[in-house]
Each structure stands twice: as structure tokens, then as C-alpha cells.
Amino acid sequence: MEELQFKIDGPILKDGVPLPVAISALSSFQSIVDKTYLVTAEKSRITASEREKFYIKATEFKHGSLLTYFEIALQGVQLGLPLVSSLGPQNIWDLTKDTFSMLKLVCGAVRSGNQPTYEFNNNGDVDLRIGDEHHHYHGPVFQIAQLALPNYQDLAHLLGNRKLTEVSAGHRFSSKHDIYLGEADRDAFDIPTKIQKETTELKCEVFDFNKYKNSGKLSVSDAGQAIPLGDYNFTIFGNQDNVEYIYTLLKPQVTLYCLVEEAVSPFGGVDVHKLHITGVGS
């Protein structure tokens, strides 16, 4: 496989490369490629043993901008998919760049008020329609896109604000980028949200809370409630005392009252974007 390159550029790199920016960009990019591996290898997470088999290997760094030449290392892994006997580094990269293309399309459509529709074929591939536009993708791309969207959001948010003007990736000697985000793409993967007007009661477990930011994470494990099972970010609504929320960390289950912030999913339906907590139950 031809060597690949990953590049970030912008005013913030003029006098050197700030490590937090470089680490954040490289980490988000690794996470994006990880999602392709997880889907193709039919894994739920990358364990320490999996990381020994699959990783991005940087072969050279160039200064000025941060330009990294890299290879996708895939050692001793046989990846199985319907109608596909095996996948290698080139296949993983092809799926990754197709996922980028699809996410740019569907997120842009949702922001402009056009809901994408999907039709899944018997062979697992998917036909995407946005108005009169028609696009065809291999089946794994849809799954990868769902997993990788938050990582693309993190990567795009590094752009602008006099920081980065470019994030790109592709084959080293190609004149065309497989993945390219410019300064105007900072919000390319953001989805419009709205907050429900009615308060929702929720039985959950608070497992993380930042008293300085008045925000945290909670887990909903009891079925049949107003929102699906899963982990959610939350913020405290208004000027509440955060001491009570620190105590909730000690309890296996608490009752919270919240306003649900919803986002129109580019994959259909509505997702819970964030919870805004208005109070703690007795």
C-alpha cells in the first residue's frame, strides 16, 4: 500500500507545534481509523491485545506544518465481512475515506433541513438519497459513520479561531486529498439541536462530575424510561449548588429531573444530544 500522510496547518503552528493541539488532532485521527477497524473486525472495543495487531505507524514527521507520513499496521488479523474474504490496510483506508465523504454529505443535508434516507440492499450495501442526489456506499460505511461522527466533530472543532486552517489526509504522492477540512469546515459535522420544553424524570447513575464545569456523565440502565439505555453527557441548568451532585456519585441510582436536548440524527430519527439537569429527586 502506498504511504499515507496526515497534515494539520495553521497560524498556531507558526512558531512551533503546540503539543496539546498535535496530540488532540492525532488522537482524533487515530480514533477515526479505529472505528473502521472495529466494524470490519466485528469488535466492540480495541483491547490491549487488539492494539498490538492494529495501529497507525508514523514513519516520518515534517516541520512547518505538522505533516506526518504513516502506514496502517495490521498484523496477524483476518477480517471477515459478508461477501468479502479478507481486508487489509488499503481496504481499511478506502472505507475510512468513504465514511468521511458520507458524513460530510449527510451532516450538511441535516443542517440545511434535508433529511437523508437510506435503502439497504440484500448484499449489505446502502443507497443514500438526499433530495434528487443518489449515492451508493458499501455496508460497513454506514456503521462506521455512526461510530466515528463524534471523532470527526472533535477534529473539525480544532479548525478556525486562529488555530488550524487545514486538516487533511491521503496518499503521500497524490495531488488530491482523500480527507480534507478547511477553516470553513469547523461546523461541518455539527447537528442542529433543540431542548424539550417539558421536564423529564430519570432514574440513573451519575458516574462522573466536574465541579468546575458543572457537567458530567450519567448512565441509564433501567429500560422503559423517556430516553434509551446508554451513557449521556449532562450539564447543570441554572445556578444550582453542585454539592448535591457530588453526593450523587456515591449512590448506585438517583432520580434526576432534566430537560432533554435532542438532535436530528443524520442516520434517521432523533438522538439525545445532552441532558440539562434541573434538580435531584428525594
SENUTOR-644301 format. One line per field, with one value per atom (N, C-alpha, C): x, y, z; atom name. Coordinates in Angstrom, 3 decimals. Example, Ala and Ser with C-alpha at 12.3 -4.5 7.8 and 13.67 -1.06 7.14 Angstrom:
residues 2
xx c(13.190;12.300;13.200;12.850;13.670;12.900)
yy c(-5.690;-4.500;-3.300;-2.250;-1.060;0.030)
zz c(7.800;7.800;7.800;7.080;7.140;7.870)
a c(N;CA;C;N;CA;C)
//
This chain:
residues 282
xx c(0.845;0.000;0.872;0.500;1.259;1.186;2.294;2.353;1.346;0.766;-0.242;0.353;-0.342;0.097;-1.089;-0.807;-1.789;-1.181;-1.955;-1.411;-2.354;-1.791;-2.521;-1.685;-2.336;-1.619;-2.449;-1.778;-2.476;-1.561;-2.042;-1.222;-0.638;-1.361;-0.896;0.386;0.724;1.937;3.116;2.918;3.939;5.258;5.187;6.414;6.688;6.212;6.371;5.031;5.061;3.834;3.396;2.303;1.802;1.386;1.946;1.675;0.194;-0.565;-1.988;-2.750;-2.442;-3.115;-2.711;-1.407;-0.925;-1.495;-1.478;-1.978;-3.472;-4.213;-5.661;-5.969;-5.267;-5.514;-5.145;-3.976;-3.527;-4.409;-4.839;-5.704;-7.062;-7.643;-8.931;-8.813;-7.698;-7.499;-7.335;-6.564;-6.423;-7.781;-8.597;-9.922;-10.824;-10.688;-11.482;-11.132;-9.842;-9.427;-9.761;-9.696;-10.074;-11.497;-12.396;-13.802;-13.955;-13.136;-13.163;-12.706;-11.659;-11.167;-12.215;-12.857;-13.838;-14.975;-15.459;-16.564;-16.101;-14.970;-14.508;-14.065;-13.519;-13.079;-14.186;-15.360;-16.511;-16.150;-15.513;-15.129;-15.921;-16.109;-16.816;-15.869;-14.619;-13.627;-12.233;-11.274;-9.893;-9.197;-8.918;-8.215;-6.706;-5.956;-4.501;-3.964;-4.528;-4.073;-4.449;-5.636;-6.022;-5.102;-4.704;-3.831;-2.469;-2.047;-0.786;-0.900;-2.127;-2.347;-2.647;-3.269;-3.724;-3.373;-2.678;-2.328;-1.816;-1.773;-1.165;0.301;1.175;2.622;3.174;3.602;4.201;5.615;5.932;7.251;8.131;7.522;8.306;7.439;8.051;7.372;8.089;7.308;7.858;7.436;8.311;8.030;7.479;7.155;6.474;5.014;4.297;3.018;3.378;2.401;2.673;2.249;3.230;2.980;3.554;2.679;3.068;2.859;3.904;3.760;3.511;2.521;2.167;1.722;1.688;1.179;0.154;-0.799;-1.745;-1.164;-0.787;-0.191;-1.297;-1.322;-2.340;-1.631;-1.454;-0.608;-1.397;-1.386;-1.972;-3.464;-4.176;-5.619;-6.313;-7.276;-8.111;-9.466;-9.816;-11.053;-12.134;-13.266;-14.329;-15.538;-16.078;-17.312;-18.116;-19.437;-20.222;-19.691;-19.468;-19.022;-17.602;-16.886;-15.504;-14.659;-13.680;-12.905;-11.905;-11.298;-10.320;-10.164;-9.672;-9.425;-8.036;-7.382;-6.066;-6.028;-4.835;-4.702;-5.352;-5.216;-5.809;-7.329;-7.924;-9.375;-9.856;-9.104;-9.458;-9.412;-8.395;-8.315;-9.441;-9.763;-10.850;-12.173;-12.450;-13.673;-13.646;-12.467;-12.337;-12.628;-12.061;-12.299;-13.738;-14.352;-15.761;-16.662;-16.277;-17.036;-16.993;-15.806;-15.672;-16.604;-16.592;-17.437;-18.910;-19.314;-20.717;-21.124;-20.278;-20.613;-20.703;-19.825;-19.905;-21.244;-21.686;-22.949;-24.138;-24.235;-25.451;-25.537;-24.399;-24.436;-24.791;-24.254;-24.609;-26.073;-26.613;-28.032;-28.922;-28.605;-29.419;-29.380;-28.211;-28.104;-28.934;-29.099;-29.890;-31.361;-31.744;-33.147;-33.572;-32.632;-32.949;-32.559;-33.531;-33.253;-32.828;-31.621;-31.199;-32.070;-32.246;-32.950;-32.020;-32.209;-31.323;-32.128;-31.572;-32.156;-31.048;-31.241;-30.212;-30.494;-29.484;-29.607;-29.351;-29.701;-29.519;-28.059;-27.158;-25.730;-25.096;-25.921;-25.410;-25.037;-24.990;-24.670;-25.860;-25.584;-26.629;-26.708;-27.933;-28.192;-28.655;-27.948;-28.239;-28.896;-30.011;-30.700;-30.857;-30.483;-30.689;-31.344;-32.651;-33.368;-33.237;-32.732;-32.541;-31.171;-30.321;-28.986;-29.065;-28.223;-28.170;-26.716;-26.406;-25.047;-25.112;-24.069;-24.010;-22.756;-22.934;-21.807;-21.847;-20.663;-20.593;-21.178;-21.777;-22.493;-21.742;-20.462;-19.762;-19.676;-19.727;-19.569;-20.649;-21.875;-22.974;-22.696;-22.221;-21.915;-20.734;-19.706;-18.530;-18.900;-19.728;-20.134;-20.817;-21.676;-22.364;-21.379;-20.353;-19.371;-18.388;-18.015;-16.932;-17.386;-18.676;-19.151;-18.599;-18.628;-18.079;-16.595;-15.835;-14.402;-14.177;-15.001;-14.907;-15.303;-16.278;-16.663;-15.495;-14.821;-13.667;-12.556;-12.303;-11.237;-11.571;-12.805;-13.207;-13.187;-13.465;-13.515;-12.132;-11.075;-9.730;-9.486;-10.341;-10.184;-10.713;-10.222;-10.726;-10.198;-10.769;-10.356;-8.849;-8.293;-6.865;-5.977;-6.506;-5.724;-5.292;-6.126;-5.798;-6.626;-6.020;-6.725;-6.879;-6.226;-6.307;-6.094;-6.925;-6.708;-6.942;-5.949;-6.098;-5.368;-5.750;-5.109;-5.315;-4.380;-4.484;-3.161;-3.081;-1.854;-0.751;0.430;1.548;1.827;1.787;2.175;0.969;-0.220;-1.416;-1.645;-2.151;-2.444;-3.804;-4.561;-5.902;-5.985;-6.582;-6.760;-7.935;-7.778;-8.909;-9.814;-9.189;-9.904;-9.372;-10.267;-9.819;-10.856;-10.388;-11.219;-10.491;-11.168;-10.612;-11.213;-10.805;-11.231;-12.752;-13.412;-14.870;-15.600;-14.853;-15.474;-15.537;-15.299;-15.298;-16.605;-17.729;-19.039;-19.596;-18.732;-19.207;-19.965;-19.648;-20.275;-21.226;-21.469;-22.385;-23.830;-24.669;-26.072;-26.933;-27.950;-28.839;-29.540;-29.688;-30.342;-31.468;-32.358;-33.401;-33.672;-34.043;-34.293;-35.795;-36.204;-37.618;-38.084;-39.345;-39.886;-40.324;-40.705;-41.201;-40.063;-40.112;-39.095;-39.317;-38.236;-38.283;-37.670;-38.345;-37.800;-37.007;-35.819;-34.911;-34.255;-34.347;-33.616;-32.312;-31.180;-29.897;-28.776;-27.568;-26.373;-25.441;-25.029;-24.046;-22.662;-21.833;-20.517;-19.361;-19.685;-18.630;-19.228;-18.491;-18.970;-17.782;-17.770;-16.734;-17.323;-16.881;-17.478;-17.113;-16.034;-15.630;-16.453;-16.831;-17.620;-19.107;-19.481;-20.876;-21.453;-20.683;-21.105;-20.587;-21.138;-20.706;-21.319;-21.301;-21.859;-22.706;-23.752;-24.623;-24.972;-25.412;-25.762;-27.212;-27.967;-29.353;-29.363;-29.676;-29.635;-30.992;-31.986;-33.347;-34.150;-34.675;-35.439;-36.808;-37.451;-38.805;-38.905;-37.789;-37.821;-37.920;-37.900;-38.134;-36.999;-35.810;-34.687;-34.123;-33.484;-32.973;-31.837;-31.549;-30.427;-29.135;-28.195;-26.915;-26.302;-25.148;-24.434;-24.644;-24.837;-25.143;-24.355;-23.987;-23.396;-24.507;-24.197;-25.191;-24.501;-25.281;-24.857;-25.926;-25.539;-26.494;-27.142;-28.457;-29.214;-29.365;-28.958;-29.108;-27.963;-28.174;-27.136;-27.373;-27.344;-27.577;-26.281;-26.425;-25.293;-24.850;-23.577;-23.130;-22.808;-22.893;-22.574;-23.487;-24.774;-25.730;-25.387;-24.847;-24.492;-23.228;-22.341;-21.159;-21.586;-22.582;-23.087;-23.734;-24.318;-24.976;-23.987;-22.701;-21.684;-21.568;-21.983;-21.847;-23.015;-24.056;-25.270;-25.359;-25.809;-25.933;-27.041;-28.042;-29.111;-29.699;-29.964;-30.576;-31.694;-32.570;-33.611;-33.252;-33.142;-32.827;-33.960;-34.149;-35.110;-34.322;-34.694;-33.867;-34.692;-34.074;-34.569;-33.700;-34.331;-33.604;-33.318;-32.025;-31.626;-31.484;-32.283;-32.322;-31.644;-31.113;-30.522;-31.152;-31.456;-31.958;-30.799;-30.909;-29.801;-29.663;-28.437;-28.247;-28.478;-28.676;-28.907;-30.372;-31.214;-32.635;-33.051;-34.222;-34.731;-34.108;-34.277;-33.784;-32.913;-31.767;-30.858;-30.866;-30.543;-30.344;-28.946;-28.855;-27.569;-26.942;-27.763;-27.272;-28.454;-28.215;-29.246;-28.890;-29.902;-29.718;-30.485;-29.741;-30.336;-30.902;-32.175;-32.842;-32.985;-32.798;-32.934;-32.700;-32.512;-32.299;-33.523;-34.030;-35.183;-34.835;-35.837;-35.619;-35.381)
yy c(-1.206;0.000;1.246;2.242;3.490;4.202;4.836;5.528;6.676;6.886;7.926;9.090;10.236;11.377;12.024;12.552;13.296;14.659;15.726;17.070;17.989;18.791;19.918;21.168;22.279;23.518;24.693;25.783;26.977;27.906;29.109;30.115;29.641;28.752;28.319;27.503;27.031;26.231;27.074;28.365;29.242;29.195;29.202;29.245;27.924;26.849;25.543;24.844;23.593;22.791;22.641;23.290;23.097;21.637;21.003;19.585;19.282;20.097;19.767;19.717;20.634;20.641;19.418;19.127;17.976;16.674;16.530;15.300;15.135;16.228;16.166;15.768;16.372;16.069;14.624;14.194;12.833;11.805;12.114;11.192;11.048;12.164;12.104;11.317;11.531;10.823;9.317;8.952;7.534;6.939;7.676;7.183;6.974;7.845;7.710;6.412;6.145;4.914;3.698;3.873;2.785;2.310;3.252;2.876;1.995;2.246;1.372;-0.027;-0.099;-1.412;-2.154;-1.463;-2.115;-2.731;-1.995;-2.516;-3.677;-3.518;-4.567;-5.817;-5.640;-6.789;-7.327;-6.651;-7.055;-7.096;-6.019;-5.867;-4.721;-4.775;-3.702;-2.651;-3.030;-2.074;-2.608;-1.722;-2.110;-2.374;-3.616;-4.013;-3.854;-4.100;-4.013;-5.012;-6.209;-7.217;-6.836;-6.206;-5.749;-4.637;-3.757;-2.649;-3.141;-4.288;-4.867;-5.318;-5.609;-6.086;-4.957;-3.893;-2.821;-1.465;-0.656;0.694;1.489;2.804;3.673;3.849;3.603;3.686;4.895;5.915;7.102;6.768;7.112;6.811;8.044;9.242;10.462;11.666;12.664;13.922;15.054;15.963;17.146;18.377;19.355;20.556;21.674;22.789;23.900;23.773;23.043;22.488;21.180;20.512;19.179;18.179;17.609;16.655;15.312;14.319;13.001;11.983;11.278;10.149;8.908;8.104;6.966;5.773;4.640;3.404;2.820;2.080;1.339;-0.045;-0.329;-1.620;-2.593;-3.725;-4.746;-6.087;-6.644;-7.808;-9.012;-10.068;-11.327;-11.286;-10.458;-10.347;-10.735;-11.620;-11.979;-11.330;-10.386;-9.632;-10.214;-10.586;-11.186;-10.285;-10.205;-9.478;-10.274;-10.095;-10.779;-10.469;-11.495;-11.401;-10.874;-10.696;-10.238;-11.197;-11.828;-12.852;-12.268;-11.136;-10.534;-9.061;-8.306;-6.882;-6.555;-5.651;-5.216;-3.721;-3.154;-1.717;-0.838;-1.214;-0.393;-0.387;-1.538;-1.620;-0.788;-0.842;-0.049;1.440;1.852;3.268;3.656;2.788;3.081;3.285;2.439;2.584;3.861;4.210;5.425;6.666;6.743;7.937;7.975;6.813;6.788;7.252;6.899;7.346;8.856;9.440;10.902;11.542;11.016;11.549;11.489;10.356;10.185;11.130;11.259;12.115;13.580;14.029;15.410;15.654;14.671;14.795;14.844;13.848;13.719;14.790;15.183;16.245;17.580;17.824;19.043;19.075;17.904;17.829;18.142;17.562;17.787;19.254;19.879;21.294;22.181;21.755;22.553;22.151;21.225;20.838;19.700;19.002;17.859;16.565;15.742;14.501;13.415;12.845;11.753;10.522;9.741;8.455;7.359;6.159;5.043;3.824;3.115;1.848;0.803;-0.262;-1.274;-2.445;-2.823;-3.912;-5.262;-6.316;-7.665;-8.002;-7.376;-7.655;-6.795;-6.018;-5.209;-3.797;-3.471;-2.108;-1.185;0.125;1.091;2.153;2.490;3.587;4.793;5.899;7.131;8.122;8.689;9.703;10.987;12.101;13.431;14.268;14.443;15.109;14.314;14.941;14.261;13.587;13.794;13.182;11.714;10.912;9.489;9.063;8.359;7.887;6.437;5.697;4.284;4.027;3.314;3.003;1.528;0.987;-0.356;-0.368;-1.480;-1.590;-1.102;-1.467;-1.046;0.462;1.220;2.677;3.285;2.800;3.315;3.082;1.890;1.570;2.388;2.500;3.267;4.727;5.269;6.674;6.955;6.046;6.229;6.288;5.439;5.394;6.558;6.974;7.949;9.400;9.668;11.049;11.905;11.468;12.320;12.632;11.685;11.913;12.934;12.899;13.918;15.292;15.333;16.604;17.184;16.332;16.797;17.312;16.597;17.003;18.327;18.475;19.700;20.907;20.691;21.803;22.388;21.713;22.284;23.386;23.461;24.445;25.818;26.858;28.202;28.781;29.899;30.611;30.864;31.167;31.466;30.299;29.094;27.903;27.184;26.268;25.491;25.952;25.908;26.234;25.016;23.908;22.701;21.458;20.464;19.094;18.210;17.428;16.628;15.300;14.369;13.053;12.445;11.603;10.937;10.319;9.814;9.186;10.229;9.858;10.801;11.510;10.803;11.382;11.727;11.754;12.105;13.613;14.164;15.599;15.920;14.890;15.072;14.453;15.186;14.681;13.697;12.624;11.739;12.344;13.010;13.702;15.128;16.106;17.496;18.322;19.060;20.007;21.346;22.384;23.724;24.540;25.771;26.643;26.784;26.732;26.885;25.619;24.541;23.255;22.977;24.002;23.799;23.166;23.557;23.050;22.014;21.438;20.549;19.335;18.879;17.666;17.947;19.224;19.582;19.427;18.982;18.720;19.695;20.305;21.211;20.485;21.176;20.581;21.489;20.909;21.680;21.062;21.892;21.438;21.303;20.149;19.932;20.918;21.305;22.273;21.616;20.329;19.631;18.921;18.932;18.273;16.758;16.012;14.555;14.018;13.040;12.367;11.149;10.984;9.951;9.246;7.916;7.110;6.675;7.008;6.791;6.714;6.493;6.529;7.604;8.514;9.534;8.958;8.825;8.221;9.191;10.425;11.417;12.803;13.664;15.032;15.967;17.055;18.072;19.298;19.537;20.617;22.005;22.094;23.387;23.760;22.746;22.994;22.734;22.201;21.843;20.938;19.927;18.983;17.598;16.594;15.236;14.224;12.962;11.875;10.989;10.449;9.544;8.349;7.293;6.065;5.704;5.423;4.966;3.467;2.676;1.218;0.564;1.333;0.813;1.124;0.073;0.242;0.852;1.310;1.821;3.267;4.003;5.411;6.294;7.601;8.549;8.568;8.145;8.087;6.667;6.244;4.869;4.595;3.321;2.924;3.466;3.837;4.329;5.351;5.874;6.895;8.248;9.284;10.614;11.698;12.743;13.932;14.795;15.481;16.404;17.657;18.723;19.957;20.334;21.116;21.599;22.871;22.893;24.024;25.088;26.314;27.401;27.461;28.224;28.449;27.588;26.285;25.368;25.080;24.703;24.274;22.895;22.758;21.472;20.427;20.776;19.810;18.597;18.830;17.729;16.763;17.284;16.434;15.617;16.176;15.414;14.223;14.413;13.305;12.216;12.596;11.579;10.557;10.919;9.981;8.758;8.917;7.831;6.853;7.186;6.375;5.507;4.262;3.391;3.831;4.544;5.065;6.322;7.311;8.553;8.921;9.789;10.340;11.782;12.084;13.435;13.957;15.261;15.911;16.717;16.585;17.193;17.668;18.553;18.946;18.230;17.539;16.741;17.582;17.661;18.336;17.276;17.409;16.408;16.927;15.994;16.317;15.427;16.025;15.238;14.415;13.099;12.237;12.211;12.320;12.184;10.750;9.828;8.423;8.028;9.013;8.760;8.876;9.431;9.559;10.722;10.679;11.743;11.122;11.730;11.266;12.228;11.691;12.544;13.139;14.463;15.130;15.381;15.887;16.234;16.379;16.218;16.416;17.656;18.461;19.642;19.400;19.164;18.749;19.950;19.846;20.934;20.655;19.392;19.099;17.630;17.361;15.996;15.582;14.364;13.857;13.448;13.309;12.922;11.420)
zz c(0.000;0.000;0.000;-0.813;-0.865;0.482;0.872;2.150;2.184;3.364;3.559;4.327;4.265;5.048;5.750;6.944;7.728;8.022;7.767;7.888;8.636;9.537;10.113;9.872;9.610;9.313;9.806;10.128;10.576;11.346;11.680;12.365;13.697;14.382;15.692;15.603;14.407;14.213;13.731;13.617;13.029;13.787;15.101;15.919;16.623;16.048;16.672;16.752;17.168;17.230;18.682;19.109;20.474;20.676;21.679;21.880;22.103;22.868;23.050;21.726;20.802;19.501;18.698;18.665;17.910;18.462;19.786;20.410;20.160;20.279;20.053;18.620;17.653;16.241;15.917;16.364;16.078;16.777;18.002;18.738;18.061;17.617;16.921;15.627;14.915;13.657;13.895;14.913;15.247;15.591;16.356;16.748;15.535;14.533;13.304;12.582;12.424;11.754;12.616;13.936;14.851;14.591;14.323;14.125;12.891;11.865;10.692;11.062;11.847;12.284;13.106;14.041;14.912;14.110;13.102;12.295;11.421;10.758;9.848;10.595;11.799;12.586;13.489;13.448;14.262;15.747;16.206;17.601;18.220;19.539;20.222;20.782;21.028;21.515;21.198;21.244;20.976;22.309;22.570;23.791;23.594;24.662;24.566;23.546;23.524;22.566;21.132;20.952;19.625;19.150;20.075;19.698;19.233;19.711;19.236;17.780;17.330;15.971;14.990;15.502;14.615;15.196;14.407;14.849;13.645;13.825;12.824;13.190;12.226;12.458;11.722;12.471;11.859;11.416;10.178;9.639;9.529;9.540;9.399;9.756;10.407;10.710;9.981;9.387;8.738;9.532;9.602;10.381;9.497;10.116;9.440;9.774;8.969;9.392;10.095;10.655;11.184;10.115;9.439;8.370;8.791;8.861;9.326;8.220;7.848;6.943;7.795;7.375;8.222;7.391;8.051;7.477;8.441;7.901;8.733;8.958;10.195;10.535;10.931;10.298;10.538;10.564;11.754;11.906;12.404;11.626;12.060;12.282;11.512;11.688;10.388;10.486;9.337;9.553;8.709;8.887;7.996;8.581;7.798;7.666;6.458;6.194;5.181;5.151;4.123;2.728;1.926;0.541;0.397;1.510;1.447;2.260;1.625;2.311;3.285;2.947;3.845;3.509;4.483;4.295;4.795;4.116;4.532;4.742;4.940;5.188;4.123;2.833;1.777;1.877;2.177;2.324;3.505;4.606;5.777;5.436;4.683;4.314;3.362;2.407;1.467;2.209;3.191;3.977;4.813;5.330;6.132;5.295;4.090;3.255;2.742;2.492;2.087;3.228;4.454;5.626;5.749;5.531;5.555;4.535;3.312;2.245;2.628;3.179;3.544;4.670;5.685;6.822;6.412;5.528;5.042;4.346;3.560;2.836;3.783;4.677;5.486;6.562;7.137;8.147;7.505;6.315;5.595;5.220;4.859;4.487;5.684;6.838;8.037;8.435;8.354;8.719;7.803;6.551;5.605;5.589;6.474;6.592;5.696;5.072;4.211;4.913;5.259;5.962;4.971;5.128;4.242;4.457;3.413;3.520;3.022;3.572;3.280;2.841;1.876;1.459;1.454;2.234;2.390;1.452;0.681;-0.274;0.392;-0.311;0.236;0.484;-0.266;-0.075;1.006;1.698;2.798;2.422;1.132;0.717;0.975;0.926;1.240;0.143;-0.257;-1.182;-0.379;-0.527;0.183;-0.764;-0.335;-1.138;-0.324;-0.953;-0.380;-1.465;-1.357;-2.434;-3.721;-4.787;-6.067;-6.175;-5.158;-5.184;-4.779;-5.411;-5.092;-4.945;-3.847;-3.594;-3.119;-3.439;-3.071;-2.232;-1.111;-0.234;0.171;0.450;0.986;2.398;2.786;4.044;5.272;5.449;6.668;6.843;5.750;5.841;6.726;6.619;7.434;8.917;9.258;10.654;11.161;10.330;10.733;10.965;10.091;10.203;11.537;11.977;13.245;14.409;14.363;15.441;15.389;14.172;14.012;14.051;13.975;13.927;15.068;16.344;17.416;17.224;16.673;16.450;15.347;14.305;13.256;13.801;14.682;15.298;16.093;16.875;17.655;16.751;15.663;14.749;14.070;13.611;12.921;13.855;15.134;16.081;16.389;15.929;16.057;15.030;14.022;12.959;13.383;12.740;12.990;14.285;14.682;15.897;15.915;14.752;14.592;15.033;14.936;15.279;14.015;13.525;12.338;11.151;9.980;8.739;7.846;8.193;7.372;8.214;7.961;8.432;7.217;6.848;5.634;5.769;4.919;4.886;3.511;3.126;1.832;1.447;0.226;-0.249;-0.430;-0.052;0.026;-1.294;-2.397;-3.681;-4.564;-3.965;-4.719;-4.672;-5.753;-5.795;-5.171;-4.833;-4.280;-2.894;-1.953;-0.595;-0.536;0.212;0.485;1.557;2.509;3.584;3.637;3.584;3.659;4.404;5.399;6.135;6.162;5.692;5.720;6.848;6.935;8.031;8.092;6.934;6.895;7.317;7.565;7.897;9.394;10.206;11.661;12.139;11.552;11.980;11.010;10.179;9.109;9.618;10.833;11.351;12.515;12.790;13.871;13.410;14.318;14.024;14.817;14.198;14.935;16.088;17.198;18.369;18.861;19.661;20.319;21.684;22.640;24.009;24.234;24.741;25.045;26.115;26.038;26.989;28.294;28.223;29.413;30.139;31.468;32.291;32.297;32.230;32.231;33.518;34.134;35.317;34.871;35.471;35.002;36.177;36.196;37.181;36.537;37.173;36.529;37.564;37.085;37.923;37.391;38.267;37.900;38.173;37.122;37.330;37.081;36.713;36.529;36.728;37.458;37.643;37.808;37.041;37.115;37.806;39.048;39.830;39.301;38.531;37.987;36.757;35.972;34.768;34.978;36.173;36.457;35.363;35.016;33.986;34.339;33.686;33.981;33.046;33.470;32.670;33.567;32.996;33.733;32.860;33.510;32.807;33.093;32.041;32.160;31.880;32.904;32.756;32.963;33.386;33.540;32.274;31.666;30.423;30.700;29.639;29.741;30.168;30.154;30.524;29.273;29.504;28.401;27.392;27.796;26.858;26.859;25.774;25.668;26.649;26.851;27.681;27.085;27.955;27.459;28.391;27.994;28.760;28.092;28.923;28.382;29.118;28.374;28.986;29.565;30.660;31.211;31.731;31.820;32.469;33.488;34.483;35.476;34.941;34.934;34.408;35.496;35.180;36.136;37.131;38.214;39.224;40.455;40.261;41.368;42.126;43.389;44.207;43.723;43.406;42.851;43.914;45.205;46.270;46.199;45.945;45.875;44.749;43.670;42.537;42.824;43.636;44.049;44.900;45.761;46.587;45.732;44.597;43.771;43.227;43.180;42.713;43.619;44.876;45.845;45.792;45.050;45.053;43.791;43.922;42.743;41.800;42.341;41.493;42.120;41.282;41.737;40.772;41.245;40.382;40.061;38.780;38.344;37.465;37.494;36.617;35.582;34.336;33.297;32.107;31.351;30.034;29.011;28.094;27.106;25.872;25.513;24.280;23.188;22.130;21.067;19.800;19.024;17.728;16.668;15.522;14.398;13.855;13.952;13.541;12.023;11.511;10.056;9.578;10.530;10.183;10.364;10.628;10.804;12.258;12.492;13.850;14.598;15.922;16.796;17.883;18.145;19.187;20.358;21.547;22.716;22.624;22.529;22.410;23.784;24.704;26.039;26.973;28.264;29.279;30.105;30.397;31.234;32.542;33.609;34.878;35.620;36.000;36.728;38.212;38.628;40.041;40.351;41.663;42.153;42.947;42.669;43.399;44.808;45.630;47.027;47.144)
a c(N;CA;C;N;CA;C;N;CA;C;N;CA;C;N;CA;C;N;CA;C;N;CA;C;N;CA;C;N;CA;C;N;CA;C;N;CA;C;N;CA;C;N;CA;C;N;CA;C;N;CA;C;N;CA;C;N;CA;C;N;CA;C;N;CA;C;N;CA;C;N;CA;C;N;CA;C;N;CA;C;N;CA;C;N;CA;C;N;CA;C;N;CA;C;N;CA;C;N;CA;C;N;CA;C;N;CA;C;N;CA;C;N;CA;C;N;CA;C;N;CA;C;N;CA;C;N;CA;C;N;CA;C;N;CA;C;N;CA;C;N;CA;C;N;CA;C;N;CA;C;N;CA;C;N;CA;C;N;CA;C;N;CA;C;N;CA;C;N;CA;C;N;CA;C;N;CA;C;N;CA;C;N;CA;C;N;CA;C;N;CA;C;N;CA;C;N;CA;C;N;CA;C;N;CA;C;N;CA;C;N;CA;C;N;CA;C;N;CA;C;N;CA;C;N;CA;C;N;CA;C;N;CA;C;N;CA;C;N;CA;C;N;CA;C;N;CA;C;N;CA;C;N;CA;C;N;CA;C;N;CA;C;N;CA;C;N;CA;C;N;CA;C;N;CA;C;N;CA;C;N;CA;C;N;CA;C;N;CA;C;N;CA;C;N;CA;C;N;CA;C;N;CA;C;N;CA;C;N;CA;C;N;CA;C;N;CA;C;N;CA;C;N;CA;C;N;CA;C;N;CA;C;N;CA;C;N;CA;C;N;CA;C;N;CA;C;N;CA;C;N;CA;C;N;CA;C;N;CA;C;N;CA;C;N;CA;C;N;CA;C;N;CA;C;N;CA;C;N;CA;C;N;CA;C;N;CA;C;N;CA;C;N;CA;C;N;CA;C;N;CA;C;N;CA;C;N;CA;C;N;CA;C;N;CA;C;N;CA;C;N;CA;C;N;CA;C;N;CA;C;N;CA;C;N;CA;C;N;CA;C;N;CA;C;N;CA;C;N;CA;C;N;CA;C;N;CA;C;N;CA;C;N;CA;C;N;CA;C;N;CA;C;N;CA;C;N;CA;C;N;CA;C;N;CA;C;N;CA;C;N;CA;C;N;CA;C;N;CA;C;N;CA;C;N;CA;C;N;CA;C;N;CA;C;N;CA;C;N;CA;C;N;CA;C;N;CA;C;N;CA;C;N;CA;C;N;CA;C;N;CA;C;N;CA;C;N;CA;C;N;CA;C;N;CA;C;N;CA;C;N;CA;C;N;CA;C;N;CA;C;N;CA;C;N;CA;C;N;CA;C;N;CA;C;N;CA;C;N;CA;C;N;CA;C;N;CA;C;N;CA;C;N;CA;C;N;CA;C;N;CA;C;N;CA;C;N;CA;C;N;CA;C;N;CA;C;N;CA;C;N;CA;C;N;CA;C;N;CA;C;N;CA;C;N;CA;C;N;CA;C;N;CA;C;N;CA;C;N;CA;C;N;CA;C;N;CA;C;N;CA;C;N;CA;C;N;CA;C;N;CA;C;N;CA;C;N;CA;C;N;CA;C;N;CA;C;N;CA;C;N;CA;C;N;CA;C;N;CA;C;N;CA;C;N;CA;C;N;CA;C;N;CA;C;N;CA;C;N;CA;C;N;CA;C;N;CA;C;N;CA;C;N;CA;C;N;CA;C;N;CA;C;N;CA;C;N;CA;C;N;CA;C;N;CA;C;N;CA;C;N;CA;C;N;CA;C;N;CA;C;N;CA;C;N;CA;C;N;CA;C;N;CA;C;N;CA;C;N;CA;C;N;CA;C;N;CA;C;N;CA;C;N;CA;C;N;CA;C;N;CA;C;N;CA;C;N;CA;C;N;CA;C;N;CA;C;N;CA;C;N;CA;C;N;CA;C;N;CA;C;N;CA;C;N;CA;C;N;CA;C;N;CA;C;N;CA;C;N;CA;C;N;CA;C;N;CA;C;N;CA;C;N;CA;C;N;CA;C;N;CA;C;N;CA;C;N;CA;C;N;CA;C;N;CA;C;N;CA;C;N;CA;C;N;CA;C;N;CA;C;N;CA;C;N;CA;C;N;CA;C;N;CA;C;N;CA;C;N;CA;C;N;CA;C;N;CA;C;N;CA;C;N;CA;C;N;CA;C;N;CA;C;N;CA;C;N;CA;C;N;CA;C;N;CA;C;N;CA;C;N;CA;C;N;CA;C)
//
